[in-house]
Amino acid sequence: MTRASQRRRVHRYTADGDGSGRADTLAGEEPLEIRLDGRPFTVTMRTPGHDFDLVAGFLVSEGVVRSPAEILQMDYRSGVGPDGQRTYNVVEVRLAPGVALPDTSMERHVYTSSSCGVCGTASIEAVTKVSTHDPAGDAVRLPVPAVLALPDRLRTGQRLFATTGGVHAAGLFRFPDGPAARDGVAEPELLCVREDVGRHNAVDKAVGWALREGLLPLRGTVLQVSGRASFELVQKAYMAGVPALAAVSAPSALAVDLADRTGVTLLGFSRGTSFNAYAHRERLLP
């Protein structure tokens, strides 16, 4: 299997004109085809690693599955190259009896790039999904100092970024409830960190890990991401029952609209000293 990072020879130049050769570490990026019960579903560009988490999270985001019992098996058996060697770039999924295959209108007829998770959707109606893990009623309370600390805590888990500087990250944090939460004295628990060249893939990997661990819906959690908050990331949080999404960069206007409509607390420009609350700030504890 191709590693998540690869070494390449580069030549570095400076403003004074000097140049020198050295080795550099780059993030891996390869296509991954997802097949459902033998039928092609989509191809996405991703950083190899945690592929089963990625596939599981993608199926949650697409509304195909809601619990780990709905996935009977995932394997790489279908991915064989011309030389007869396994490529590890095709994941075959067997769904449980009674789990309906997606409508043909949901199929991704073009590949999904690492920068866009919805650009391959066959119709605009398929973009907006309905969650069975509605986060609107989640009563979690989020102490502001604890939320401000999440970007730094996420960064400590970004091992691939530390070596390549070229991947996004998504981290799931569970916040305590009860008096400890109200007083802000209990630190949220880091559940999972996942990295990928695509920010939507990083989120799918984190959500897929949670599905496979039987943790959906992700009540009482914050999804901290290293980039911006797009419509797509809000939707992925909503589909997994995540009540709050915090991003290091800005949200889009459509992301704010979706968060407001679905009950997701949306925070942007969260960089350790401050953040902006764009939707459902009633969960925040000053």
C-alpha positions in Angstrom: 0.0 0.0 0.0 1.3 3.5 -0.9 2.3 5.4 2.2 0.6 8.5 3.4 3.8 10.5 2.7 6.6 10.1 0.1 10.1 11.5 -0.3 11.1 13.6 -3.3 14.2 15.5 -4.3 13.7 19.3 -4.5 15.9 22.3 -5.2 15.3 25.3 -2.9 16.0 28.9 -3.9 16.3 32.0 -1.8 16.0 35.7 -2.6 19.8 36.1 -2.9 19.9 33.6 -5.7 21.4 30.7 -3.9 20.0 27.3 -4.4 20.5 23.9 -2.8 19.2 20.5 -3.3 17.6 18.5 -0.5 15.0 15.8 0.2 11.4 16.9 0.9 8.5 14.9 2.4 5.2 15.2 0.5 1.7 14.1 1.3 0.4 11.2 -0.7 -2.6 11.5 -2.9 -4.2 8.7 -4.9 -7.7 7.8 -6.2 -10.0 5.6 -4.1 -12.9 3.9 -5.8 -15.8 3.0 -3.5 -18.1 0.1 -4.7 -21.4 -0.8 -3.0 -22.4 -4.5 -3.3 -20.3 -4.8 -6.5 -21.6 -1.5 -8.1 -19.3 1.5 -8.6 -20.4 4.4 -6.4 -17.7 7.1 -6.5 -14.0 7.8 -6.9 -12.4 10.3 -4.6 -8.9 11.6 -4.3 -7.4 11.0 -0.9 -4.3 10.5 1.2 -3.9 6.7 1.6 -4.5 5.6 5.2 -7.6 5.0 7.3 -9.4 4.2 4.1 -12.1 2.2 5.8 -12.8 5.1 8.1 -13.0 7.4 5.0 -15.5 5.1 3.3 -17.7 4.6 6.4 -17.8 8.4 7.0 -18.6 9.1 3.4 -21.5 6.7 3.5 -22.8 8.5 6.7 -22.4 11.8 4.9 -24.4 10.5 1.9 -27.2 9.1 4.1 -26.5 5.6 3.0 -25.8 4.1 6.5 -26.6 5.2 10.0 -25.0 2.5 12.2 -22.1 0.1 12.1 -24.4 -2.8 11.8 -25.5 -1.6 8.3 -22.0 -2.3 6.9 -21.3 -6.1 6.8 -17.9 -5.9 5.3 -15.2 -3.7 3.7 -12.2 -5.0 1.9 -9.7 -4.3 -0.8 -10.2 -7.5 -2.8 -11.6 -5.8 -5.9 -8.5 -3.6 -6.4 -6.1 -5.6 -8.5 -3.7 -3.9 -11.0 -2.6 -5.2 -14.5 0.3 -7.0 -12.8 -2.0 -8.9 -10.6 -0.9 -7.1 -7.5 -3.4 -5.5 -5.1 -3.6 -1.8 -5.5 -5.4 -0.9 -2.2 -7.2 1.8 -4.2 -10.6 0.1 -4.4 -12.8 -0.6 -1.4 -15.7 -3.0 -1.8 -18.5 -2.5 0.7 -21.2 -5.1 1.5 -24.3 -3.6 3.0 -26.5 -5.4 5.5 -29.7 -7.0 4.2 -32.4 -4.3 4.1 -30.1 -1.4 3.6 -31.1 0.2 0.4 -28.6 1.0 -2.3 -28.5 4.7 -3.1 -30.7 5.9 -6.0 -28.9 6.4 -9.3 -29.4 10.1 -8.8 -27.0 10.0 -5.9 -24.2 8.3 -7.7 -21.1 10.4 -8.4 -20.8 10.3 -12.2 -17.5 12.2 -12.1 -14.7 11.7 -9.7 -14.6 13.7 -6.4 -11.5 15.8 -6.1 -9.6 16.2 -2.9 -10.7 19.8 -2.6 -14.4 19.3 -3.3 -16.7 16.5 -1.9 -19.9 17.5 -3.6 -18.7 18.6 -7.0 -19.3 15.1 -8.3 -22.9 14.8 -7.2 -25.2 14.0 -10.1 -28.0 16.4 -9.2 -28.3 19.5 -7.0 -31.2 17.9 -5.1 -28.7 15.2 -3.9 -26.5 17.8 -2.2 -28.9 18.6 0.7 -29.4 15.5 2.9 -31.7 14.8 5.9 -30.0 13.5 9.0 -31.4 10.8 11.3 -29.0 12.1 14.0 -30.5 15.6 14.3 -28.2 17.7 16.6 -30.7 20.5 17.1 -31.8 19.2 20.5 -28.3 18.6 21.8 -28.0 20.4 25.2 -24.1 20.4 25.3 -22.6 23.5 26.8 -19.3 24.8 25.5 -17.0 26.8 27.8 -15.3 29.4 25.7 -11.8 28.9 27.1 -12.0 25.1 26.3 -13.2 25.8 22.8 -10.3 28.3 22.3 -7.8 25.6 23.2 -9.0 23.1 20.6 -6.9 24.3 17.6 -3.7 23.9 19.6 -4.8 20.5 20.9 -5.7 19.5 17.3 -2.3 20.6 16.1 -0.5 18.2 18.5 -2.2 15.3 16.7 -1.3 16.5 13.2 1.7 14.2 12.7 1.4 14.1 8.9 1.1 17.9 8.7 4.2 18.2 10.9 6.3 16.3 8.2 4.6 17.5 5.0 2.8 20.8 5.7 0.3 19.7 3.1 -2.7 18.1 4.7 -5.9 19.2 6.5 -7.0 17.8 9.9 -10.3 17.1 11.7 -10.5 16.3 15.4 -13.5 15.1 17.4 -13.7 16.4 21.0 -16.3 15.3 23.5 -17.3 17.9 26.1 -18.3 16.8 29.6 -21.7 17.5 31.0 -23.0 18.4 34.5 -21.4 20.9 36.9 -17.9 20.3 35.6 -19.0 21.6 32.2 -20.8 24.6 33.6 -17.8 25.6 35.6 -15.4 24.9 32.8 -13.0 22.9 34.9 -13.2 19.6 33.0 -11.1 19.4 29.8 -12.9 18.0 26.7 -11.7 14.5 25.7 -9.9 14.1 22.4 -11.6 11.2 20.6 -10.0 11.1 17.2 -7.7 13.0 14.8 -7.6 12.3 11.1 -5.6 14.0 8.3 -5.9 14.1 4.6 -5.1 16.3 1.6 -8.9 16.9 1.4 -10.5 18.7 4.3 -13.8 16.8 3.6 -11.9 13.5 3.6 -10.4 14.3 7.0 -13.9 14.9 8.4 -15.2 11.7 6.7 -12.3 9.7 8.3 -13.1 11.1 11.7 -16.9 10.4 11.3 -16.2 7.0 9.9 -14.0 6.1 12.9 -16.8 7.1 15.2 -19.3 5.0 13.2 -17.1 2.0 13.4 -16.7 2.5 17.1 -20.5 2.7 17.6 -20.4 6.3 18.7 -23.0 7.8 16.4 -24.8 10.1 17.0 -21.9 12.2 18.2 -23.8 14.1 20.9 -21.8 16.4 23.2 -19.0 16.8 20.7 -17.2 19.6 18.8 -15.7 18.9 15.4 -12.5 21.1 15.1 -11.1 21.5 11.6 -7.9 23.0 10.4 -9.3 25.0 7.4 -12.4 26.8 6.5 -16.0 25.8 7.2 -17.8 25.0 4.0 -21.5 24.1 3.4 -20.2 20.5 3.0 -18.5 20.3 6.3 -21.5 21.6 8.1 -23.6 19.0 6.4 -21.2 16.3 7.4 -21.4 17.4 11.0 -25.2 17.5 10.8 -25.4 14.0 9.3 -23.3 12.6 12.2 -25.2 14.4 14.9 -22.3 16.7 15.8 -23.7 19.8 17.6 -20.8 22.2 17.0 -18.3 22.8 14.2 -15.2 25.0 14.8 -12.9 26.1 12.0 -9.6 27.9 12.0 -10.7 29.9 9.0 -13.9 31.5 7.7 -17.2 29.9 6.9 -19.1 30.5 3.7 -22.5 32.2 3.7 -24.2 29.0 2.7 -22.5 27.1 5.5 -23.9 29.6 8.0 -27.4 29.3 6.5 -27.2 25.5 6.8 -25.9 25.6 10.4 -28.6 28.0 11.4 -31.3 25.7 9.9 -30.0 22.4 11.2 -29.1 23.4 14.8 -25.3 23.2 14.4 -23.2 25.7 16.4 -20.8 27.2 13.9 -17.6 28.9 14.9 -15.0 30.5 12.6 -11.6 32.1 12.9 -10.9 30.0 16.0 -7.2 30.5 16.5 -6.5 30.3 20.2 -7.4 33.8 21.4 -10.8 34.4 19.9 -13.4 33.1 17.5 -16.6 34.3 15.8 -19.9 32.6 16.5 -22.0 32.5 13.4 -24.9 30.2 14.4 -26.4 28.9 17.6 -24.2 30.7 20.1 -26.6 29.7 22.9 -24.5 26.7 23.6 -21.5 28.8 24.5 -20.6 29.4 28.2 -18.6 32.7 28.6 
